[in-house]
Amino acid sequence: MRLLYSLIYTLLFVVSLPVLAARCALNPAFSKHLKARFAGPGRILPKLGGRPRVWIWALSLGEVLSARELARRLSEGGADVVVTSTTLAGFAMARQLFPDLAVLPSPLDFRVSVKRFLDCVEPDFLMLIETDVWPGVLMELKKRGIGAAFAGARLSPRSFRNYRRVRFFWGKVLAMFSHIAVQTEEDMAMFLELGADPAKIRATGNLKFDEEPAPHAPDERARILEETGWPDGRWLVGGSVHPGEDFMLLELFRILSRGRPDLKLLIAPRDRHRFGAYRRHARDAFPGETAARSRPSPEDAKARVFVLDTLGELRRFYLLGECALVGKSWPGRHEGGGHNPLEPALLGVPVVSGPRIHNFKWMYRALGSEGGAVVADRKELAGVMGELLDSEGALAEMGRKAKAFVLSHRGAVARTLDFISPPGWTRSGGGGTEAAPGAAGKLEAS
């Protein structure tokens, strides 16, 4: 099994070399990150006071945010925590969120890379966050007698279909986890069908529900406007926008802004490599009326369309919005599936999305049933948004219901740690918010 997997992984890596080489040539930071993923940290990482070391592996920016409260409770509860991320964006965010913890690039799944990493870091336990299962890492951990758990685990329908084709392989991979804490009952059913041991799996909820509460929204909103020099008004925030959706939002704004002179639009691209393209698209659609976060100008106060071309600020800038239009959910040059709506919802910002939200279908369905979200396809979006903007208090009421929905489902971190109990962590040091009444009941499909 290991030899076959290593051959397939090596072949895929070789095929991707031209793309990786191009990215390294264009981005020195990516080159340094990739080198560290291959060669390891390059130094022994001493343990803090002999405390058991828990390694948290978060794939990218979203998983790093999910791990924030988990890492805090583990550290305060007595564990020595090391955080790694696979992507450059996730790594940068982890360094920002965890200034007091060791933050490293995740190793590539070559045996030599994994061995170098483990020799330097010497973890006592791995907690994998949500996605990104690497069999080579799990095999080496098992060989060394190091435990591993899957926290906040989830499967998209597409991933499940692909994994099911090689169920015999993934059943053996999942057997190497001591615990699998999944987000929902539907996730549990999919993992069980792939061969997970029923005794090792439990639905504990989505870690993102336990994001730390936001600052007092009106005060923080005022600070953002003062800091940027951007004008006040009624803002629509397009969050995690994918290629093609920016054109749709620009046209939507053109329609909605007629007769609404105080309306503003903020577009936040999901991919940092698209920042320049989104700025150009905005300037072409609204010449002389655009601004970008990374390029402040005294003329920004007169702009109507804005591009958030920075990393890690979307959650904060959702506070500007009277409504959040969450991307990867309308037709465009992307696979669809949606993005997690909890960031704006926790801030009391109502959510509007397109219908392509299959990766988070339970979350949108549940949030919508509570009155905090609306799903609208491209044809009906302008009409739906026009009605919401013109209905006095409608968006504010949606926002209150969205925040109440998130708060009622908190407690996933506590449930996850109760189930997994990593070495070095004690409940007395965990602290934090326990599950709200009724939140520990059946966790359905996301």
NORCOR-V696560 format. One record per helix or strand of 2 or more residues. SS is the DSSP state (a for helix, b for strand). FROM is the first residue (numbers start at 1). LEN is the number of residues. If there is no record, write none. Layout:
# NORCOR-V696560
{{SS & FROM & LEN} {SS & FROM & LEN}}
This chain:
# NORCOR-V696560
{{a & 2 & 14} {a & 17 & 10} {a & 28 & 12} {b & 53 & 6} {a & 61 & 16} {b & 80 & 6} {a & 88 & 10} {b & 102 & 4} {a & 111 & 11} {b & 125 & 5} {a & 135 & 10} {b & 147 & 7} {a & 157 & 9} {a & 167 & 8} {b & 179 & 4} {a & 185 & 9} {a & 198 & 3} {b & 201 & 3} {a & 207 & 4} {a & 217 & 12} {b & 234 & 8} {a & 245 & 12} {b & 263 & 7} {a & 272 & 14} {b & 290 & 3} {a & 298 & 5} {b & 305 & 3} {a & 314 & 7} {b & 321 & 6} {a & 342 & 5} {b & 351 & 3} {a & 358 & 12} {b & 373 & 3} {a & 378 & 13} {a & 394 & 15} {a & 412 & 9} {a & 427 & 4}}
